[in-house]
Amino acid sequence: MEQEEKHIIGNLFEHWAYVGERAGLLTTAPSYKAIMPEGSDWPRRVFDVQNTTALTEISTQIKAGLLPDAVTFTASVAEAFGPQLAAAGFQPKMTLQGMIIYLRENPPGACSDKIVFRLAESEADAHTFATIAAGSFNYRVDGAVVARLLGQENKIKVFTGTVDGAPACSGLIYYDEAGNAGLHFIGTLPEFRGKGLAAAMTTRLLQECVEDGRRYCVLHASKAGLPIYTRLGFEPVKEVITYAHTI
């Protein structure tokens, strides 16, 4: 696995583990980690699978309802585990493009003055973020889980954006142990799409990363988001693939 791919998947897995630890939801097994919150689809994952031997146990636990039916790998590991994944009953469900930007070479531009950005500091802010994120991605996000992340700005920063006083977009930064920044949950409510809010939120988050002295920043882009992040200077590295159990 190349170093840039390690940056991308390392930030994602560490981010999930941090959220799980803060919320008291993390399951740590010898060969994998998992989070299975009640009433929330985020972060509902099995991840950081260390070897193919673990796939049989994961499959059994999923069928028993003890693990979430979503297992995420970076592309290199997914390729290496391919035959064993298929044999254990796993098929690709969702693919995102892992991307990276070198902030010293690609400093962010100016932010839109039409959006008011707010660093979440209260439980009410956390629930506003959760509402925006849930509406943007069409899955359940528990504001109580988000609230457990606040006040830890050396590790995680949660932002909302409003337009004319109305909640409109969301974004989150996670600083991993390697010193890299990862952008997560960049979302825009449907009624505000097409106005450049995703690019504006991304730019605001990148400015924060620069102010905090980070050099590398990574994210995981959908097909819709790929052109936005490419214009901002992110470069594609490797895909991140989530598998579902089909047997």
Secondary structure, 3 states (H helix, E strand, C coil): CCHHHHHHHHHHHHHHHHHHHHHCCEEEECCEEEECCCCCCCCCEEECCCCCHHHHHHHHHHHCCCCCCCEEEEHHHHHHCHHHHHHCCEEEEEEEEEEEEECCCCCCCCCCCCCEEEECCCHHHHHHHHHHHHHHHCCCCCHHHHHCCCCCCCCEEEEEEEECCEEEEEEEEEECCCCCEEEEEEEECHHHCCCCHHHHHHHHHHHHHHHCCCCEEEEEECCCCHHHHHHCCCEEEEEEEEEEECC
